[in-house]
Amino acid sequence: MSGRLLVACTGSLAALALSFALALGTSPPAAAEADVTFTVTTGAPTVRLGEDIILNVRVSNGGSEPLEVPALRLATDSVSVRVTGEGVRDSLVTRAYGQFRDLQGELEFETTATRRASVPPGGRLTASIRFPAVALGELSFRTALACTDGPALQADAVVVDVVPQGSSRRLLARVETSRETSFTIELDGAAAFNSVTHFWSLARDGFYNDLPIHRVVPDALVQSGDPRGDGTGTAGWYLPVEVAAEPFTRGTVGLARGGHPDSGGSQWFVALGADEDSAIPAAFARLGRVLEGLEVVDALATVELIDGTHRPRQADRIRRIRTTVR
């Protein structure tokens, strides 16, 4: 399966989304012919829930001159994957590398560019892109390779059937705390596929081990997932926002972010508002809900705070998060 050059591209999230929309339309804009193809195949046509989907991507240069492309990785200026499926909200699986800067009162994102790779005439560049399967069903993956000085490469869609693990159909994350207590989150990959894939991957790989619960708003939320512990840390990248359909009521788990919609990364929170009037607005990606142990989260919200702040005087910690399928 191969895709010819289809649409002009850029590294920005908005333009990349437009590229996908144009490429999936019935009348894509005309593009000059080029002796380069971008192909994608699946590592396996069937994957169990919670295991990794593997997409083998390849750029082939059939021209007579070297081809400069981004090194192949999940990034807004490299590989991004549009996920669709019955019952699954459309999602763009990608990452934005760089940093936010406050310029005259507005947050602007400065991209850290993916390094360039040269493909010689007759040569190929290959890589395996992987991310966890966090939603059940037959899912379609349409992959694009962005670039900064030429048209985007668009591959034909590939299909992967995500099946249960035996009778187990739910993604669970058991959060163990420094109080020797725990609570369990049921993740909802169908609602926010990209956000849940990254949360699941970070938890599975131990990223959250021993991180503080650095922010507590009584009767509203508790928040963790920051390696710096001051509310400014990330896992090294940011995610395009996947806004929830409804406000965050008590027990909802969301991906925290700053003032910019695409500033979410590794930080997450549990909403504790007792009624709809105290619900957190639907401006965040919804990761799931607390399935068991909401009283544990309530207890974490009783910590003493530094005067005039939402920072605990002595923060509780997340010992680890165990990911399971049940």
Stockholm file with secondary structure:
# STOCKHOLM 1.0

chainA/1-326         MSGRLLVACTGSLAALALSFALALGTSPPAAAEADVTFTVTTGAPTVRLGEDIILNVRVSNGGSEPLEVPALRLATDSVSVRVTGEGVRDSLVTRAYGQFRDLQGELEFETTATRRASVPPGGRLTASIRFPAVALGELSFRTALACTDGPALQADAVVVDVVPQGSSRRLLARVETSRETSFTIELDGAAAFNSVTHFWSLARDGFYNDLPIHRVVPDALVQSGDPRGDGTGTAGWYLPVEVAAEPFTRGTVGLARGGHPDSGGSQWFVALGADEDSAIPAAFARLGRVLEGLEVVDALATVELIDGTHRPRQADRIRRIRTTVR
#=GR chainA/1-326 SS CEECEEEECCSSHHHHHHHHHHHHSSSCCCCCCCSEEEEEEESCSEEETTSEEEEEEEEEECSSSCEEEECSSBSTTSEEEEEEETTEEEEEECCBCEEEEEETTEEEEEECCCCEEEECTTCEEEEEEEEECCSCEEEEEEEEECCSSSEEEECCCEEEEEECBTTBCCEEEEEEETTSCEEEEEECTTTCHHHHHHHHHHHHTTTTTTEECCEEETTTEEEECCSSSSSCCCSSCBBCCCCCSSCBCTTEEEECCCSSTTCBSSCEEEECCSSGGGCBCSCSEEEEEEEECHHHHHHHTTSCBCTTSSCBSSCCEEEEEEEEEC
#=GC SS_cons         CEECEEEECCSSHHHHHHHHHHHHSSSCCCCCCCSEEEEEEESCSEEETTSEEEEEEEEEECSSSCEEEECSSBSTTSEEEEEEETTEEEEEECCBCEEEEEETTEEEEEECCCCEEEECTTCEEEEEEEEECCSCEEEEEEEEECCSSSEEEECCCEEEEEECBTTBCCEEEEEEETTSCEEEEEECTTTCHHHHHHHHHHHHTTTTTTEECCEEETTTEEEECCSSSSSCCCSSCBBCCCCCSSCBCTTEEEECCCSSTTCBSSCEEEECCSSGGGCBCSCSEEEEEEEECHHHHHHHTTSCBCTTSSCBSSCCEEEEEEEEEC
//
